[in-house]
Amino acid sequence: MKYGLVVIYIHGSETNFRNLHKGILRGIAYGDIKGDHAVVLVGWGWKQDIDYWIIRNSWGTEWGDAGYGMVERHHNSLGINNFIYYAIL
């Protein structure tokens, strides 16, 4: 069985997310709140003792680091754990 893209529905209207340039977005937990923006999960990493997800946003290269951003793992930042979708190929 193969899996396709992982799409995550997050709370994208949060100010710190909208204005992300570089660095890891941290400390924005949203519990069970419904999302309002979809992003693609493209990987994960670890830097300065922080685990993070790497996401690709559709807002162009001016957002984040050339269209990509890092969101802290394990704290449901932006509600990232609430709505996860993927295709089974």
N, CA, C and O atoms as a MOPAC input file, in Angstrom:
PM7 MOZYME 1SCF
protein

 N      0.84100 1    -1.17000 1     0.00000 1
 C      0.00000 1     0.00000 1     0.00000 1
 C      0.89100 1     1.23900 1     0.00000 1
 O      1.88900 1     1.29600 1     0.71900 1
 N      0.52800 1     2.21700 1    -0.80000 1
 C      1.26200 1     3.47100 1    -0.86900 1
 C      0.36200 1     4.60200 1    -0.39400 1
 O     -0.86100 1     4.53700 1    -0.51900 1
 N      0.98200 1     5.63100 1     0.14800 1
 C      0.24100 1     6.77900 1     0.64400 1
 C      0.63300 1     8.02500 1    -0.14700 1
 O      1.78800 1     8.19500 1    -0.53700 1
 N     -0.34500 1     8.88000 1    -0.37100 1
 C     -0.10800 1    10.12600 1    -1.09000 1
 C      0.18400 1    11.26500 1    -0.13300 1
 O      0.63100 1    11.04700 1     0.99300 1
 N     -0.06800 1    12.46300 1    -0.58200 1
 C      0.16600 1    13.66700 1     0.21100 1
 C     -0.60900 1    13.63600 1     1.52400 1
 O     -1.68700 1    13.04700 1     1.61200 1
 N     -0.04300 1    14.28000 1     2.53900 1
 C     -0.72600 1    14.44200 1     3.81900 1
 C     -1.17800 1    15.89500 1     3.90000 1
 O     -0.35900 1    16.81400 1     3.92000 1
 N     -2.48600 1    16.08700 1     3.94500 1
 C     -3.06800 1    17.42600 1     4.01700 1
 C     -3.59300 1    17.63200 1     5.42500 1
 O     -4.27100 1    16.76700 1     5.97800 1
 N     -3.27700 1    18.78000 1     6.00100 1
 C     -3.67600 1    19.08900 1     7.36700 1
 C     -4.49400 1    20.37400 1     7.35700 1
 O     -4.11600 1    21.36700 1     6.73700 1
 N     -5.60900 1    20.33100 1     8.05000 1
 C     -6.49300 1    21.48900 1     8.18000 1
 C     -6.17000 1    22.15100 1     9.51000 1
 O     -6.31700 1    21.53200 1    10.56400 1
 N     -5.72400 1    23.42200 1     9.47000 1
 C     -5.24800 1    24.11100 1    10.67100 1
 C     -5.99600 1    25.42300 1    10.89100 1
 O     -6.83000 1    25.82500 1    10.08000 1
 N     -5.68400 1    26.07000 1    11.99000 1
 C     -6.21500 1    27.39600 1    12.30000 1
 C     -5.27700 1    28.42300 1    11.66400 1
 O     -4.44800 1    29.01900 1    12.35200 1
 N     -5.40900 1    28.62900 1    10.35800 1
 C     -4.50800 1    29.47900 1     9.59400 1
 C     -4.76300 1    30.96700 1     9.72400 1
 O     -3.94500 1    31.76600 1     9.26900 1
 N     -5.86700 1    31.36500 1    10.32800 1
 C     -6.13400 1    32.79700 1    10.48000 1
 C     -5.41800 1    33.38500 1    11.69900 1
 O     -5.52300 1    34.58300 1    11.96000 1
 N     -4.69500 1    32.55100 1    12.44300 1
 C     -3.94400 1    33.01600 1    13.60000 1
 C     -2.85900 1    33.98700 1    13.12300 1
 O     -2.16100 1    33.69900 1    12.15100 1
 N     -2.71200 1    35.11700 1    13.78700 1
 C     -1.82100 1    36.19300 1    13.36200 1
 C     -0.37200 1    35.74400 1    13.20200 1
 O      0.26300 1    36.07200 1    12.20000 1
 N      0.15800 1    35.00600 1    14.16200 1
 C      1.55500 1    34.56700 1    14.06800 1
 C      1.77500 1    33.63600 1    12.87700 1
 O      2.84800 1    33.65300 1    12.27300 1
 N      0.78800 1    32.83400 1    12.53800 1
 C      0.90100 1    31.97400 1    11.36300 1
 C      0.87700 1    32.81000 1    10.08500 1
 O      1.70300 1    32.60800 1     9.19500 1
 N     -0.05100 1    33.73100 1     9.99400 1
 C     -0.16800 1    34.56900 1     8.79400 1
 C      1.10400 1    35.36600 1     8.53600 1
 O      1.45700 1    35.61000 1     7.38300 1
 N      1.79800 1    35.77600 1     9.60000 1
 C      2.98000 1    36.62300 1     9.47100 1
 C      4.30000 1    35.85700 1     9.59300 1
 O      5.35200 1    36.47100 1     9.77100 1
 N      4.25800 1    34.53200 1     9.50000 1
 C      5.46900 1    33.73200 1     9.66400 1
 C      6.47800 1    34.03700 1     8.56100 1
 O      6.12800 1    34.08600 1     7.38200 1
 N      7.73400 1    34.24100 1     8.96000 1
 C      8.81300 1    34.45300 1     7.99200 1
 C      9.84900 1    33.35000 1     8.12500 1
 O     10.06100 1    32.58900 1     7.18100 1
 N     10.47700 1    33.25300 1     9.23900 1
 C     11.46900 1    32.20200 1     9.48500 1
 C     11.33500 1    31.74700 1    10.92700 1
 O     10.70100 1    32.41500 1    11.74300 1
 N     11.93000 1    30.61700 1    11.23000 1
 C     11.88300 1    30.09600 1    12.58200 1
 C     10.76000 1    29.09800 1    12.76800 1
 O     10.02400 1    28.78400 1    11.83200 1
 N     10.64100 1    28.60600 1    13.98200 1
 C      9.64700 1    27.58600 1    14.31900 1
 C      8.48500 1    28.24800 1    15.04400 1
 O      8.68300 1    28.93000 1    16.05000 1
 N      7.29600 1    28.05000 1    14.54300 1
 C      6.09200 1    28.58900 1    15.17500 1
 C      5.78400 1    27.73500 1    16.39200 1
 O      5.60700 1    26.52200 1    16.27700 1
 N      5.72000 1    28.37000 1    17.56900 1
 C      5.56000 1    27.63100 1    18.82400 1
 C      4.46200 1    28.23000 1    19.69500 1
 O      4.10900 1    29.40200 1    19.57000 1
 N      3.93100 1    27.38000 1    20.58700 1
 C      3.07600 1    27.84000 1    21.66400 1
 C      1.70300 1    28.31900 1    21.24900 1
 O      1.12300 1    29.17000 1    21.92400 1
 N      1.16700 1    27.79800 1    20.16000 1
 C     -0.15900 1    28.23100 1    19.70900 1
 C     -1.05200 1    26.99500 1    19.64800 1
 O     -1.34300 1    26.48600 1    18.56600 1
 N     -1.48900 1    26.51400 1    20.81800 1
 C     -2.32400 1    25.31900 1    20.90200 1
 C     -3.79600 1    25.70000 1    20.75800 1
 O     -4.23900 1    26.71700 1    21.29000 1
 N     -4.54400 1    24.87300 1    20.03300 1
 C     -5.94600 1    25.18500 1    19.77300 1
 C     -6.91300 1    24.06900 1    20.13900 1
 O     -8.09400 1    24.17100 1    19.80900 1
 N     -6.47600 1    23.03400 1    20.79100 1
 C     -7.39900 1    21.99400 1    21.23000 1
 C     -8.24900 1    21.46100 1    20.09800 1
 O     -7.72000 1    21.02600 1    19.07500 1
 N     -9.56100 1    21.49000 1    20.26600 1
 C    -10.47900 1    20.90400 1    19.29400 1
 C    -11.09600 1    21.92600 1    18.34300 1
 O    -12.03600 1    21.59900 1    17.61900 1
 N    -10.59300 1    23.13800 1    18.32900 1
 C    -11.16700 1    24.16200 1    17.45800 1
 C    -11.08300 1    23.72600 1    15.99600 1
 O    -10.12400 1    23.07000 1    15.59000 1
 N    -12.07700 1    24.08800 1    15.22400 1
 C    -12.08300 1    23.72700 1    13.81800 1
 C    -11.10400 1    24.58000 1    13.03800 1
 O    -10.90700 1    25.75700 1    13.34200 1
 N    -10.49800 1    23.98600 1    12.04200 1
 C     -9.54100 1    24.68100 1    11.20900 1
 C    -10.22100 1    25.55000 1    10.16200 1
 O    -11.43400 1    25.49100 1     9.95900 1
 N     -9.38800 1    26.36800 1     9.49900 1
 C     -9.91200 1    27.23100 1     8.44800 1
 C     -8.94900 1    27.35000 1     7.27400 1
 O     -9.15500 1    28.18200 1     6.39000 1
 N     -7.88500 1    26.52000 1     7.25200 1
 C     -6.88500 1    26.61100 1     6.19200 1
 C     -6.18100 1    25.26700 1     6.03900 1
 O     -5.84900 1    24.62500 1     7.03500 1
 N     -5.95300 1    24.84100 1     4.80800 1
 C     -5.26300 1    23.57200 1     4.54600 1
 C     -3.82200 1    23.81700 1     4.13400 1
 O     -3.52800 1    24.74400 1     3.38000 1
 N     -2.92600 1    22.97700 1     4.63700 1
 C     -1.51200 1    22.98700 1     4.26600 1
 C     -1.09700 1    21.53900 1     4.00000 1
 O     -1.82000 1    20.60400 1     4.34400 1
 N      0.06500 1    21.36600 1     3.39100 1
 C      0.57900 1    20.02700 1     3.10500 1
 C      1.75800 1    19.74900 1     4.03000 1
 O      2.69400 1    20.54300 1     4.12400 1
 N      1.69800 1    18.61300 1     4.70800 1
 C      2.80600 1    18.17400 1     5.54900 1
 C      3.86200 1    17.55500 1     4.64300 1
 O      3.57500 1    16.61000 1     3.90800 1
 N      5.09100 1    18.08600 1     4.69300 1
 C      6.13600 1    17.57900 1     3.80100 1
 C      7.30100 1    16.93600 1     4.55300 1
 O      8.17100 1    16.32500 1     3.93200 1
 N      7.33200 1    17.06500 1     5.87600 1
 C      8.41500 1    16.45000 1     6.63000 1
 C      8.41400 1    16.86800 1     8.08000 1
 O      7.46300 1    17.47600 1     8.57300 1
 N      9.49200 1    16.53300 1     8.75200 1
 C      9.65000 1    16.88700 1    10.14900 1
 C     11.13400 1    17.03600 1    10.43900 1
 O     11.98200 1    16.63400 1     9.64300 1
 N     11.43000 1    17.61400 1    11.58000 1
 C     12.82400 1    17.81000 1    11.94200 1
 C     12.97800 1    18.11000 1    13.41100 1
 O     12.01600 1    18.07500 1    14.17800 1
 N     14.21100 1    18.40500 1    13.79100 1
 C     14.55100 1    18.68900 1    15.17500 1
 C     15.64000 1    19.74400 1    15.16400 1
 O     16.65900 1    19.58500 1    14.49100 1
 N     15.42900 1    20.82100 1    15.90500 1
 C     16.39200 1    21.91900 1    15.92500 1
 C     16.30000 1    22.61400 1    17.27700 1
 O     15.20100 1    22.90400 1    17.74900 1
 N     17.42300 1    22.87900 1    17.89600 1
 C     17.47100 1    23.56900 1    19.17600 1
 C     16.53000 1    22.93600 1    20.20100 1
 O     15.80400 1    23.64300 1    20.90000 1
 N     16.54400 1    21.61000 1    20.28900 1
 C     15.70900 1    20.83400 1    21.21800 1
 C     14.21200 1    20.97800 1    20.96100 1
 O     13.40900 1    20.76600 1    21.87000 1
 N     13.82900 1    21.33200 1    19.74900 1
 C     12.41100 1    21.47500 1    19.39900 1
 C     12.10200 1    20.55200 1    18.22200 1
 O     12.73100 1    20.65000 1    17.16900 1
 N     11.13000 1    19.65500 1    18.40300 1
 C     10.62300 1    18.84600 1    17.29700 1
 C      9.62600 1    19.68800 1    16.52000 1
 O      8.82400 1    20.40400 1    17.11900 1
 N      9.66400 1    19.61300 1    15.19400 1
 C      8.74000 1    20.42300 1    14.40400 1
 C      8.30000 1    19.69200 1    13.14000 1
 O      8.99200 1    18.80700 1    12.63500 1
 N      7.14100 1    20.08400 1    12.65200 1
 C      6.63600 1    19.65300 1    11.35300 1
 C      7.08000 1    20.66900 1    10.30800 1
 O      7.16800 1    21.86100 1    10.60400 1
 N      7.35400 1    20.22000 1     9.11300 1
 C      7.60700 1    21.11700 1     7.98900 1
 C      6.35300 1    21.08700 1     7.12000 1
 O      5.91300 1    20.02400 1     6.68100 1
 N      5.78800 1    22.26300 1     6.87800 1
 C      4.57200 1    22.34900 1     6.07400 1
 C      4.82100 1    23.23100 1     4.85300 1
 O      5.69200 1    24.10100 1     4.85500 1
 N      4.02900 1    22.97900 1     3.81100 1
 C      4.06100 1    23.83200 1     2.62300 1
 C      2.72900 1    24.55100 1     2.55500 1
 O      1.66800 1    23.93100 1     2.63300 1
 N      2.79200 1    25.84800 1     2.41000 1
 C      1.59100 1    26.67500 1     2.36200 1
 C      1.33200 1    27.10400 1     0.91900 1
 O      2.24100 1    27.08100 1     0.08800 1
 N      0.12100 1    27.48700 1     0.63100 1
 C     -0.26200 1    27.89100 1    -0.72900 1
 C     -0.19200 1    29.40200 1    -0.94900 1
 O     -0.63500 1    29.88800 1    -1.98900 1
 N      0.35200 1    30.14700 1     0.00200 1
 C      0.35500 1    31.60500 1    -0.07000 1
 C      1.55200 1    32.17600 1    -0.81400 1
 O      1.76300 1    33.38900 1    -0.78300 1
 N      2.33200 1    31.35200 1    -1.47100 1
 C      3.46200 1    31.82600 1    -2.25500 1
 C      4.75500 1    31.87800 1    -1.46900 1
 O      4.79100 1    31.56700 1    -0.27800 1
 N      5.81300 1    32.27300 1    -2.14900 1
 C      7.14400 1    32.23700 1    -1.55600 1
 C      7.42300 1    33.37700 1    -0.58200 1
 O      8.44300 1    33.36400 1     0.10600 1
 N      6.53700 1    34.35400 1    -0.51600 1
 C      6.72000 1    35.44700 1     0.44100 1
 C      6.37100 1    35.02000 1     1.86400 1
 O      6.82800 1    35.64000 1     2.82400 1
 N      5.56600 1    33.96500 1     2.00700 1
 C      5.19600 1    33.45500 1     3.32800 1
 C      6.26200 1    32.48600 1     3.80300 1
 O      6.81000 1    31.72100 1     3.01000 1
 N      6.55700 1    32.51700 1     5.10100 1
 C      7.48600 1    31.56000 1     5.68400 1
 C      8.86000 1    31.64800 1     5.05100 1
 O      9.33400 1    32.73300 1     4.71400 1
 N      9.48400 1    30.51700 1     4.89400 1
 C     10.79400 1    30.41900 1     4.26300 1
 C     10.57200 1    29.87200 1     2.85500 1
 O     10.61800 1    28.66200 1     2.63600 1
 N     10.33100 1    30.77600 1     1.90300 1
 C     10.07400 1    30.42200 1     0.49700 1
 C      8.84100 1    29.53100 1     0.34800 1
 O      8.82000 1    28.62700 1    -0.48700 1
 N      7.80700 1    29.79300 1     1.16700 1
 C      6.55700 1    29.04900 1     1.07200 1
 C      6.44900 1    27.86900 1     2.02100 1
 O      5.41800 1    27.19800 1     2.06300 1
 N      7.49700 1    27.61200 1     2.77900 1
 C      7.51200 1    26.51400 1     3.74300 1
 C      7.61700 1    27.08600 1     5.14900 1
 O      8.15600 1    28.17500 1     5.34700 1
 N      7.10200 1    26.34700 1     6.11800 1
 C      7.16500 1    26.78300 1     7.50300 1
 C      7.38700 1    25.61400 1     8.43500 1
 O      7.18800 1    24.45700 1     8.06400 1
 N      7.79800 1    25.92600 1     9.64000 1
 C      8.01100 1    24.91200 1    10.66800 1
 C      7.05200 1    25.19000 1    11.82500 1
 O      6.96000 1    26.31500 1    12.31500 1
 N      6.34100 1    24.14700 1    12.25100 1
 C      5.36800 1    24.26300 1    13.33400 1
 C      5.71800 1    23.23000 1    14.40300 1
 O      5.89400 1    22.05000 1    14.10100 1
 N      5.81700 1    23.67900 1    15.64100 1
 C      6.18300 1    22.80000 1    16.74800 1
 C      5.28600 1    21.56700 1    16.80300 1
 O      4.06800 1    21.65700 1    16.64800 1
 N      5.91600 1    20.41000 1    17.02800 1
 C      5.18500 1    19.14900 1    17.18200 1
 C      4.81800 1    18.92100 1    18.64600 1
 O      5.34900 1    19.58400 1    19.53600 1
 N      3.92300 1    17.99400 1    18.88400 1
 C      3.56400 1    17.48100 1    20.21500 1
 C      2.75100 1    18.44700 1    21.06500 1
 O      2.49600 1    18.13900 1    22.23000 1
 N      2.33400 1    19.58600 1    20.55300 1
 C      1.55500 1    20.53300 1    21.35400 1
 C      0.27300 1    20.95400 1    20.63700 1
 O     -0.39400 1    21.89600 1    21.06500 1
 N     -0.07100 1    20.27500 1    19.56700 1
 C     -1.25200 1    20.59300 1    18.75900 1
 C     -1.26300 1    22.06100 1    18.33100 1
 O     -2.31400 1    22.70100 1    18.30700 1
 N     -0.09800 1    22.57800 1    17.99900 1
 C      0.00500 1    23.96100 1    17.53700 1
 C     -0.89000 1    24.17800 1    16.32600 1
 O     -0.85800 1    23.39400 1    15.37700 1
 N     -1.67400 1    25.22300 1    16.35700 1
 C     -2.63000 1    25.59100 1    15.30400 1
 C     -3.68100 1    24.51800 1    15.06600 1
 O     -4.34800 1    24.53300 1    14.03200 1
 N     -3.84300 1    23.58200 1    16.00500 1
 C     -4.79300 1    22.48900 1    15.82700 1
 C     -4.31200 1    21.48400 1    14.80000 1
 O     -5.12700 1    20.79100 1    14.19200 1
 N     -3.00800 1    21.38800 1    14.59400 1
 C     -2.42300 1    20.58100 1    13.52700 1
 C     -2.72600 1    19.08800 1    13.66200 1
 O     -2.66100 1    18.35800 1    12.67300 1
 N     -3.05500 1    18.62700 1    14.86600 1
 C     -3.36200 1    17.20300 1    15.08300 1
 C     -4.82600 1    16.86100 1    14.87100 1
 O     -5.18400 1    15.68300 1    14.88700 1
 N     -5.67900 1    17.85000 1    14.67300 1
 C     -7.12900 1    17.60600 1    14.67600 1
 C     -7.68400 1    17.03500 1    13.38100 1
 O     -8.53700 1    16.14800 1    13.41600 1
 N     -7.21900 1    17.52700 1    12.23800 1
 C     -7.78400 1    17.11200 1    10.95600 1
 C     -6.66100 1    16.76500 1     9.99500 1
 O     -6.01800 1    17.65300 1     9.43500 1
 N     -6.42300 1    15.46700 1     9.80300 1
 C     -5.33600 1    14.99800 1     8.95300 1
 C     -5.94000 1    14.09000 1     7.88900 1
 O     -6.68000 1    13.15600 1     8.19600 1
 N     -5.61500 1    14.37900 1     6.64700 1
 C     -6.15800 1    13.61600 1     5.51400 1
 C     -5.02700 1    13.14000 1     4.62200 1
 O     -4.05800 1    13.86700 1     4.40400 1
 N     -5.14100 1    11.91700 1     4.10200 1
 C     -4.16200 1    11.41400 1     3.15700 1
 C     -4.82600 1    10.42800 1     2.21100 1
 O     -5.84800 1     9.82400 1     2.53500 1
 N     -4.24000 1    10.27800 1     1.05700 1
 C     -4.77300 1     9.34900 1     0.05200 1
 C     -4.04500 1     8.01600 1     0.14300 1
 O     -2.83500 1     7.97200 1     0.36700 1
 N     -4.78100 1     6.94800 1    -0.03200 1
 C     -4.18400 1     5.62000 1    -0.14300 1
 C     -4.22800 1     5.26700 1    -1.62400 1
 O     -5.29600 1     5.20800 1    -2.23400 1
 N     -3.05300 1     5.03600 1    -2.18400 1
 C     -2.94500 1     4.77800 1    -3.60700 1
 C     -2.96100 1     3.29600 1    -3.92100 1
 O     -2.87800 1     2.91100 1    -5.08800 1

